Amino acid sequence: MFNPTFLKSNRTPVFFALASVVLYALFAYDLVRTEYTKLIILYALLFVVFYQLVKNHSGNFKLLVIFSIVLRVVFLFATPNLSQDFYRFIWDGRMILEGFNPYLFTPESFIGIGKFPVAQAQELYQGMGALNASHFTNYPPVKQFIFMMAALFSGKSILGSALVFRVFIIAADIGTLYIGKKLLESLKLPTHNIFWYILNPFVIIELTGNLHFEGIMIFFLLLSIYQLHLGKWKIAAVIFALSVSVKLIPLLFLPLFFKYFLKNNRSFNDAENATINSVTSPLSFKKLIGFYAIIGITILLLFAPFYSSEFINNYAKTVGLWFSTFEFNASLYYIAREIGYRLTGYNEIAIIGKFIPLVTIVTLLILTFFRKNITTKQLIVSMLFAASIYYFISTTIHPWYLATLLILSVFTNYKFPLVWSFMIILSYLAYANSENTENLWIIALEYLVVYSVFIWEVFIKKDHQEVVFQIK
């Protein structure tokens, strides 16, 4: 029933929410990604409204929860307009229903010889683009299961498949909201911090709108961290494996659990666990080995239905493309590439790409052995910076990758991922021309802002509880 008293007392946040509904509707149903001016204006307005909502109305938690769900529902029947990846998702799901192993065939291998193994094959092929269609799929098995469910329930409808994907993603975001609130409460942090992620236009557009599955990976990752925080390391391990089986990026965090298990005991976590009623035994090296073993076995079991010798080769080859071939919205890599051009006259991505895993490993070793990582807060900070440094040196940074940084930052004092989630929209200006070429001045502007905030927060600002590179 309409309640005028409620409306009067919440007039400003309701106005902001209604404005957001209109702006999101324009974004979802009346925008082409080549309309860069419209894209930037809509995104900027949405970000301003989002900031005002969280900054000034965080005390009305239930109302912000309602807004979080309503704003996602706006996209329910929209076709993604900033990404083509969902066409490949649909292709893989329909391939599974037809009895094919999606890891063994490229769409090009069928279309090139005039075969159409799935419904609307030609339309899906054109939608995903020749580049995507020429490579083997690299999507892990939990994602493949969701692809298959979409194929099962949507029949031959592309929009129907998108709708099924969207329901899964929205459900995961609601789960992240719930678990995020509980973890924030346990860590004695402001519960409204979760809205810097949940209500963020970047998250709503890239995950719910453009159908990227980082949101599902993040739900499992956050649930795993929460279970580990409660001392339930076996359950945490299984859930962590589910997260990896949506997106591989959580594998990056595995070394960081070393000190958490070896030196974690109740005395270290009394402050964090004050609200936990159950008493759990201290973690140990033996339990760390068990934690890793459960993760490894669970991942192997999830991949097992797709196993073959060709699968291993195809999967490794596709993952390797991110280090040796693909380039988009990079920062430090573009500087290294320019140096390579000046020295040799060629693009040295194949050589430079080999150093990315090496630098990543060194960074992980430093964060693993030279930081405490004893409390859950310390562990999350290390995860944030492990992922951040990996993205800083990567050859390819698609916008949706930042969702992982953003959710981790919610549990820290660092805001550079929030700033990056605003600046990342500039990367879409690459689609403003027919050749889809990047303007390096635009990329430089994006990273100038991001690195400025990063340097300020990490090396200059003194009021953080966590110092990332403090040697311990």
N, C-alpha and C positions, 0 to 999 in steps of 0.2 A: 504494500500500500504506500502511496506517495506520502512522504513525511516532510512537510514544509519546514519544520524546525531543524531537521537534519540538513536539509539543503541550505538553509540560512547559515547554519553554523559551519558548514563546509563549502561555502560558496566559492572560495578561491581555488582549492584543489580540484573541485568538480569542474570548474571552468577550464583549468589546465588540462584535465583529463579529456574533456570534450574537444578542446583544441587539438590535443594529440590524436584523438580518433579521426578527426578531419584530415590532419596532416599525414597520418599513416595510411588512410584510405587513398589519398592522392599518390602517396609513394607506391602503394601496392597495385593500384588499378589504372593509374594515369601517368606512368613514368617509363620512359625508355632510357637505358643506361647511357646512351649517347647524348642525352639532354643534360649536359654537365652543369649548366647554370641552375636549372631547376633542381637537380640532384643535390647540389651544395646548399642551396637555400632551404630546401625542405629538411635536410639533415641538420643544418645549423639551428633552425627553429625548433626542431624536435629536441635537440640537445639542450637548448636554453630552457624549454619547458620542463624537461626531465630534471635538470639541475635544480630548478626552483621547487619542484615537487619534493625531491629528496632532502634538499637543504632546509626548507622551511616548513615541511609538513610531515617529517619523519615520525612525529609523535603519534600520528594516526595510522598505526601499523595495519589494521584490518582494512582500512580504506585503500591503502597503497597495494595491498594484496589483491583486492578487487580490480584496481586499475591494471595491475600486472597481467591479469588473466584477460580482461576485456580487450586490452590493446593487442594482445596476441590473436584473439579471435577475429580481429579486423582482417587479418591476412588469410583466413581459413580457406577461401575459395579463389585465392590469387595464384597466378602462374608466376614463378620467380622471374624477376626482370633484371637481376644483376649477376646471375650465375647460370651456366648451362649444365652444371654437374648433375642435376637431378635427372636429366635424360639418361645418363649412364646408370644411375641408381635403378631406374625403371627397367632398363635393358638387362642388368644383372639379375634382378628379381625374376623377370620373365624367363630368362635363360634357365634358372634353377627349376622353375615349374615345368619347363619343357624337357628336363632331364639332362641338361648340359652342366658341366663344371665351368663356372664363369671365369675361373682363373686360367683356363687352358685355351681360350679363344678370344681374339680381339673382334670387335664389331666389323672392322675393316676386312678381316679374313672371310667373312660371310658376304658382306655387301659387294666386295670387290669381284666376287664370282657370281653375283646375281642371286644369292640365296638369302631368304628372309626367315630366320629361325624363330622369330617371335612376332607377335601382333604389332602392327605399326612400326616395323623394323626400319623402314626407310625414313619415317618421320623422326624416330628416336635418333637415328644416325645423323640426320641433318641437324637436329637440335643439339646434340652433344659436341658436334664439330669434328673435323677431320683429325685434329691433334689428339683429342681424347680417344677417338675411335681407333686410332692406330696403335694404342698401347694396351697391354694387359691390365686387368683391374688390380688395384692394390688395396681394396677395401676389405678390412678384416671380417671374420665370420659373424659377429653379432650384427654388424651393419647388413651383411648379406641376408641374415634371417629377417630383418625388418624389410629389406627390399623384397624378399619372397612373400612376406605377409601382405605388402602393398599389392603385389601382383595377384595374390590369391583373392583379395577382397575388392579390388577395383576393376577386375575384368580387363577390358580393352580401353579403359579411360585413362588418359595421361593425367588429367586434372584429378581424377579419383585417386590415382597413385600418390600425387602430391598431397592430397588431403590426408591420406593414411600416414605418410611421412610426418606431416604437420602435427597430427594428433600425438604421435610418439614423442616428438620434440617438445610440444607444449607440456605433455605429462612429465617429461624429464625436468623441464624448467620448474614446474610446480614442486617436484621432488627436491630439486636443488634449493628452492626457497625454504622448504620445510627443514631439511637437514642443515642448511646453512644457518638458519636461525638457531637451531639447537646447538650447533658447534660454537657459534658466537656466544651464546649464553654460557656454555661450558668454559670458554676461554675468557670470560668476563669482559667481553667486548660489546659495543653497542649493537643491538640486534638490527637496527635500521641500516647498518652497513651493507646488508645483503641486497638492498635496493640499488646500490651503485652498480650492481651486476644485473639484477632481475629487470629493473625498469630502464636500463640503458638502451637508447635507440640502436646502438651498434649490435647489441645482443638480440633484440627483437627483430631487427631487419635481417641480420646475417643468418640467424638460426631459424626462427619461425618463418621469416619471409623468404630467404634464399635456400632454405632446407639443407643447412649444413649440420652435421651430426656431432659437432663439438659439444653441444648441450647434453647429449646422452652420455658421451664420454665423461663430461664434467660431473654429472650426477653420480655416476659410479665412483669416480675418483674421490669426490667429496664424501660420499657414504663410506668409502673405504677408510679415509682419514679419520672420520668420526668413530667408526668401529675400532680402529687402532687406538684412538684416544681413550676409548672406554676399556682398552686392554683385550679386546676380542680379536686377537691377531689372526686367528684361523679364518674367521668370517671375513675379516678385512682383506686377507690374501685372495680369497675367491672373488670378492667384489673388485679388487684391483685388477685381476685378470680379465674380468668383464670389461673394465674400462679400457685396457690395452686392446681388447678384441673389438672395440669400436674405433679407436684411433690409437696409433702406436706411440704417440708422444709420451704417455706416462712411463714408458720404459726408461726414459731419461732420468727418472727419479729413483730408480731402484738402489743405486749406491748410497743415496742419502739416508737410508734407513739404518746404516751400519751403527752409528753411535746412538741412535734412538733406541735400538734394541740392547746394545752392550751396556750403556750407562743410564738407561731409563729405570728409575725406581720410584716408589711412592713419595719419597722425600723431595725429589726433583719436581714432582707434579702435584704436590699438595694444593697449591693455589689454583691450578688449572682444573683439578678434579674435585674441588670442594663440593660441587653439586652432584657428584656421582655417588650413588648409594652402594653399589656393588664394589667389593674389594677384589682386585685382581692381583695375581702374583707378578713380581718384577719380570721384565723381559730379559732375554739372555742371548748369547751367541747361538746356542742350540735352537732357540725359537726363531732367530733370524734365518738360520738355514732352513728350518721348516717353513717359514714365511715365503722364502724364495722358491722352495720346492713346490709348495702348493700353487703359487702363481704360475710357475713353469708348466706343471702338469695340467692345470686347468686350461692354459692357453693351447697346449698341444691337443688336448681333448676337443677343444672348440674348433681347431683347424683340421682335425683328423678326417671329417667327412669329405674334405676337399683334397686330401693328400695324394700326391703323385710326384714322380721325379721331375716332370715338366713344371708342376706347380712351384716347386722350390726355385727353379731356374727363372721362371717367368716373374715370380714375385720379387725376387732379389733384383732382377733387371729393372723392373718398374720403380722400385724404391730408389735404386741407384740414380735414376733420372733426376731426382731432386738435388743431387750433388754434382752432376756432370753435364746437365743439359738445360734444365728449366731455369729461367731468370724472370723475376718479377718483384718490384718494390723492395729491392734489397738496399742495404746501407753500406756497411763496411766492405761487403763483397764488391759493390760497384766501384769503390775506391781502389781495391786491389785489382779489379779488372782493368781500370783505366791505367794503372801503373803497368800492367802486363801489356796493354796495347802500345804504350809509349816505348817499352823496352824491346818488344818482339814484333809489333805490328799485327798481332793476332789476338783473338779472344782466348785467354788461357783458362777458361772455366774448368776444363778437365784436370788441369794441374792444381788450380786454386781449390777446387772442390774436394781434393784429397786431404787438404789441411783442415777442413771443417770438422770432420769426425775427430781428428787429433786434438784440435783446440777444445772441442767439446769435452773430450775425455779428460784433458788436463784440468779444465774448469771444474768438472765433477769431482775429481780427486781432491782439489783444493777445498771445495765446499764440503766434501765428505770427511776429510781428516783434519782440517784446520778451522772448523766451526764446531760449536757445541752440538747442535742438532739433538738436544736432549729433550726439550719440551716440544709439544705440538706446534706452538707458535714458532719456535726456532726452525723446526722442520719445514714448515710452510714457507718461511722466508727463504730458506735454501732452495726449495722447489721453485719459487718465484724467480730467483736469480739464475738458477740453472737454465730454466726455459728462456728467460730474457736474453741471456748471453748467447744461447743457441740461435735465437731468432736474429740477434744483432749481426751474427756472422753468416747467416744462411743466404743462399742464392735466391730463394723464393719465399716471399712473405705475403700470402693471400690474407685479406682482411680478417676472415673468420678464425685464423690461427690465434688471434689476440684474445679470444675468449678465455683461454686457459690462464693467461697472465692476469686477466681482469678478475676472475673468480678467486685466484690465490691472493691478489692484492687486497681483497675485502677483509682478510684476516691479518693484515699488516698495517703499518702506517704509511706505506708508499702509495703515491698517487700517479706515478708516471704511466702505468697501464691505462688509467682512466683518461689521461691526456691523450695517449696514443689512440685510444678508442674513438676519440673525436677527430684527430688528425688523419686517421687511416682512410677516411672518405676521399682524400686527395688522390689515392692510388687509382680510383676509378676514372680519373681524368685520362688515363691511358686509352679509354674507349671513346674518347671524344673525336678521334680521327679514324679514317677507314683502315689504316694500317695497324691500329691498336698499339702504337709505339708510345713509350713513356717519355714524358718531358722530365729530364733529370733535374731541372731547376725546381720543379714541383716536388719531386722526391726529396731533394735537398731541404726544401722548406719543411716538409713533414718531419724529417729526422733532426733538423736543427732544433725544432721545438721539443721533440721527444728527448733527445740527448741532453738538452739544456736542463730540463726538469729532472732527468735521471741523475745527472752530475750534481745538481743542487741537492737533491734528496739524499744521495748516497755519500758524497764526499764533502759537502759544505754544511748542510743543515745539521744541527747538533741535538735536536730534541727527540730523535727516534729512540725507541726502546731497543731496537735491534740494529746492530752495525754489521753490515753484510760481510765485509772483508776483515773483520776483527779476528786476529789469530788467537786461537784457543787450543 
